Amino acid sequence: MKSILGLLVISQVWYSCSQVKSGNLSDQPEEKVMKLVWEDDFADTVLNEEKWTAMIGDGCPDFCGFGNNELQYYSDREKNLRIKDGKLIIQALKDTLGNSAYSSAKIVTKGKGDWRYGKILVRAKVPYGRGTWPAIWMLPTMEGDRKWPLDGEIDIMEHVGYNQGVIYGTIHSKKYNHLIGTQKVDSIALPDAHETFHDYSLEWTETSMTWSIDSQPYYTIQKGEEGYEGWPFDQPFHLILNLAVGGNWGGKYGVEDSIWPQTLEIDFVKIYQ
């Protein structure tokens, strides 16, 4: 009799454990599944203006060099911005446009794609050479004047050509920025970044951000208790793709004359929430 009771008890315990593991008990939390909410695979022959705006100019007169002493003039000319074979091509050239010796392109989703939290995934191939400064990044979409760094910036992927085999992920806020030596940034070696397309992603939640390349996380930041000055990232942000030339960081060791033209190529952009 004791053996039979023992087997019944063991069987009940095994059944209960299997139910927990398989998630069949009613008190198990429902798994959150992220869904694709926005994408561009650049299948059209021209830029989709319902999703992107091409920026024009060099930032002057109010913001010359975009606050970084950058050398390029952004245009929407085909030589700077085009779609070819299902890829977005942002090309920087050494030519004269406006008052600049270089031209390039910058596109934004502001007012056409703005998100608070989610996973941003971009497959891209970066340029090569000293003086290039491509970026996949985000700024807040807000009414009125945006104040930097108070209102925040998220850099999903940055690359500088003088450090060719390294990719960076960064946030900027009033409390954490390079101007006061408190930058929150990490990097990872990626020697073939200019030869091969890679998946650059950011998973952004109410409490953390995680940067990954090809689905492999390399940096995580947790939200602290510092409030808006440390974490202004609970508001909608829009996406920016651009290729800068020179500047305070990209041009730290000068700009090589012989490398142009150079391109930032984008295979697709996908947003999940």
Secondary structure, DSSP 8 states (H G I E B T S, - for coil): -HHHHHHHHHHHHHHHHHHHHHT-STTS-------EEEEE---SSS--TTT-EE--B-STTTSGGGGTTB-EEE---TTTEEEETTEEEEEEB-S-BTTBSEEE-EEE-TTTSEESSEEEEEEEE---STTEEEEEEEEE--SS---TTTT-EEEEEE--GGGTTEEEEEEE-SSS-GGGT--EEEEEE-TTTTTS-EEEEEEE-SSEEEEEETTEEEEEEE--SSGGGT---SS-EEEEEEEEEBSTTTTTT---GGG-SEEEEEEEEEEE-
